[in-house]
Amino acid sequence: MKFAIILSGCGVFDGSEIHEATMTMLAVVRNGGVYDIFAPDVKQHHVINHLTGETMKESRNVLVESARIARGKISPLSSYNAGDFDAIIFPGGFGVAKNLCTYAFEGTDCDVDSVVEKVIRESHDAGKPIGALCIAPVLITRILGAVNVTIGSDKATAETIEQMGGIHTGASHGEVIIDRKNRVVTNPCYMIDGTIDDIATGADNVVKALIEMISL
């Protein structure tokens, strides 16, 4: 089973959540799969000093930053081909809401990067299962509309999902929400305060659910 993992930078406040990304990779391998990593080759919205929380006066590239997590083994998202993979997974982090789309700034009226949208639609149209962790379900909802997802228990975010035409189902650590019609699997991860062990369990359960879908 071959998975595509889509990153959005490096670091929870301006890119991919590193624990979620790493635990996703580990879950794929421990469940007998392999993965390739992709990220859009675009300018990062901004750079956050993760020690102070302040915005830094510099510019970075999402693909270059994502390569830190991928240990350099990464491809531009524009090269993704749904036919080469059995499933696709989006770890969370603010990069999803800042770099892959503009949800962090525009909410339900957010725009989605054109390459990201193409990849999600191509995967969905091909019947490939899609996994989304943490805040990433808002991205999937913005594209697919009436999909059943979870971001945990945050009322405000759940309401925006429903305003975008989605269905929100509450969930806690380790719990996955499975939309079998749309072949989408989601878990809240760090949308709920937790430990890295909680994140590992969530990622593992998402991967297991995706593998079950692949096998059908």
N, C-alpha and C positions, 0 to 999 in steps of 0.2 A: 504494500500500500504506500502510495507516494503522496505526501502532503506539501502544499505550498503555504508558507508562513509569511504573512505580510507585515512588515514593520513600518514605523512612522517616525524614526529618529532614535535617540538614545537618552533616556531619562524621563521619569514620570511626568515632570511639569512641562516639558516641551517636546517630548518624543514618545517612544515606546516605554511602557513600564517594564523594566529590566527583569524583575522576578517573573512576571507573567510570560514574557517572551522566552526566558530560559526554561521555565517549568513546562511550557508548551513543547519545546524541542525535546526535553527529557521524556515527557509523556509519549510523544510519538515513537521515540526509539524503544522505550520500555514496553510498548504495546506492539512491537514488531514492525513498525513502519520506518520509512526514511523521509527526509524533508529537503526542500530547497527553500531558500530565503530570498524575498524580494522587497524592494522599497521604491517608491517613486523618486525619480531624479529631479527634484524640485527644491527651491529655496525653502528653508525652514521658516515658519512664521516669525519666530523670535527665539532668543536664547535666554534661558533662565539659569541663574547661579543657584544650584541646588543646595548650597550651604546657607545662603542668605535669603533666597526667594526673590531676589531682585532681577530685573531685566538687564541683560548685558548689552553693551554697545558693540556687537559684532554680528556677523552673518555666517550661517552654516547651511550645509546641504543635507537633505533628509537621507538620501542614499549613502552619502559618506558617513554620516553619523550612525546610521543603522549598521554599517559595516563593522562598527566597534563590537556590537553584540554578536554579529555573524562571524567574527574572527576573520573578516575579509572575504568570506565565501558568500557572495550575494550578487544578485542580478537586478538590473533596473526593471521596475514593474511593467514597463512597456513591452518587455520580452516574454511576459507570461502567456502561456497557451493552455486553456482549460483542458484540452485533450491530453496533455502530458501528466495530469494529476488526478487523483481520486477524490481529494477534498482540499479545501482552502480554509485557513484559520487566521483571524485577526486578533492578536493580543491587544490589550487596552493601553492606557496612558493618554495624557492630554494631547499627544501628537496626533492621535486619531481625530480629535475634535478641533485641532488647530492646523494640521498639515494635510491630512487626508480629506478633511472637509472643514467648514467654518462654523460648526455647531457651537463651539465655545464662545463665539462672538455674536452669532445671528440666530441661534436656537433653531426653531422649526423652519425658518426661512433660509437655512444654511445652503451653501453651494458645495458640491462635491467635486474634487479634482477629476478631470475628464478621464484620465487613465484609470483611476480607482473605480469610477462608475462603470467603465467599459469592462473591467475585470470582474466586478460583482455580477453584472448582467450576463456576461458570457458564461460565468460559472453556473449561475442560476438556470439559465436557458439550457445548459448542457446537463442539468440534473445533478451537478456536483454538490455534495453536502458542504455547508458553510458553517464554520464555528466562529463565535465572537465572544470575547471576554471583556469584562469591566464596562467601559463606556462604548466599546465598539458596536454593540447592538443598535445604538442610535444611527450609526452610519448605514447599517444594513436596512434599518427601517426607512431611512430617507430615500433609499433607492428602491426597495421592494414594496414598501407600503404596508399592506395588510399581512404582517408577519407577527407571530407570537414570540416574544422575547422577554428577557429579564435583565434589569440592571440592579437587582436586589430589592431594596425597600425605600429608595429615595423618592419621595412623593413628587417633587417638582420635575425630576427627570422622567419619571414614569408618565406624568401628564403630557410632557412634550412628545413622548413616543406615541401616545394615543392621539395627540393632535396631528401627528404626521400620518395617521391612518393605521398605526400598529396596534397590537394588543399587548399589554404588559401584564406579566404574571410575577408576583413576588417570589423571591427565592433567597435562601441563605447559603452559607459556605458549603461547597460540595454538591449542592443541588443544581441540576441542569434543567432547563426548559427546552423541550424538543417540539419543534413545529415540523411534523412529518410531511405535511402537504408541501411546504416550501423547502424542506430539507435543511433547516437551520437549527443549530444547537447553541445555546447561550448559557453563561454562568457569570455571576456578579463580581467574582474576584475582589479587587481592592475598592470596588464601589461600596463594600462593607468593610469596616475596620477588621483586620485579621492578621494572622501570622503567615510566614512564608510556607508553612506546612498546609495552611488552609488553601493557599494559592496553588500549591502542588496538587492537592486533592481535586480542586475545581478543574484545573487544566487536564488532569488525568481522566476525570469523568467526561469532560467534553470530548476528548480524543476517543474514549471508549464508545461513546454514543455515535460519533462520526463513523467509526469503524463498523458499528452495527448497521448503519445506513448504507455504507459502501457494500456490505455483504448482501443486502436485500436485492 
